Amino acid sequence: MLPTQTIEELISMSYVSAVIASSGFAPNTIAKDYGVDLEVRRIETFNSKRIDLGVVLEFQLKASINWETKDDHVIFDLEADAYNRLVFRRDNASTPCVLVLCCLPKEENSWLHVCEDELVIKKCCYYHFIDGKETGNSSSKRIKIPRTQLLTPLSIQELSKSNYGGALS
């Protein structure tokens, strides 16, 4: 049997891939994890054939049962090293990398429900661009994600436009 953390990661990967596909973009899983788990790729039609126009966004996925809501934010303690890597990447990469937090219920048996009519993955994912300086903390950095930053097909379309001046619409 897989470790719980691996199951959390695989569920989050499936959830986010489905949202990306539903947005009209193509999800691409990164085989070797150097801080990016998924790419959002733009696919267009050229001479009646599909053509890959490249990466629009990159996602670093985190899945956890250890989150809480407070007022209009989701509070999560991100590992300090992961936080610092996202700060470094933000300042040095050409493609934006978005942190995506998959908030899972505390009870493992309620993460996924399958029947003939539907597949339900609970709870949801939020996206966040790291905007601070590197942390000197050794264990974690508390982040607050606005609950309005729910990862949806529409939010992925909006993120792709906002990062490239609307050129991808």
HUTA-V841438 format. One record per backbone hydrogen bond with DSSP energy under -0.5 kcal/mol. CO is the residue of the C=O (numbers start at 1). NH is the residue of the N-H. Records with the same first field share a line. If there is no record, write none. Layout:
BEGIN
CO = NH  NH
END
This chain:
BEGIN
3 = 7
4 = 8
5 = 9
6 = 10
7 = 11
8 = 12
9 = 13
10 = 14
11 = 15
12 = 16
13 = 17
14 = 18
15 = 19
16 = 20
17 = 21
18 = 22
19 = 23
20 = 23  25
21 = 24
25 = 27
26 = 41
28 = 39
29 = 31
31 = 33
32 = 34
37 = 30
38 = 59
39 = 28  41
40 = 56  57
41 = 26  43
42 = 53  54
44 = 51
46 = 49
49 = 46
51 = 44  53
54 = 42
57 = 40
58 = 98
59 = 37  38  61
60 = 100
62 = 102
64 = 104
65 = 67
66 = 77
68 = 75
70 = 73
72 = 147
73 = 70  75
74 = 145
75 = 68
76 = 78  143
78 = 141
79 = 83
80 = 84
81 = 85
82 = 86
83 = 87
84 = 88
85 = 89
86 = 90
87 = 91
88 = 92
89 = 92  93
96 = 58
98 = 60
99 = 101  128
100 = 62  102
101 = 103  126
102 = 64  104
103 = 124
106 = 108
107 = 110
108 = 111
111 = 122
113 = 120
118 = 115
120 = 113  122
124 = 103
125 = 151
126 = 101
128 = 99  130
139 = 80
141 = 78
143 = 76  145
144 = 146
145 = 74
146 = 149
148 = 150
149 = 127
150 = 152
152 = 156
153 = 157
154 = 158
155 = 159
156 = 160
157 = 161
158 = 162
159 = 163
161 = 164  166
162 = 165
164 = 167
166 = 169
END
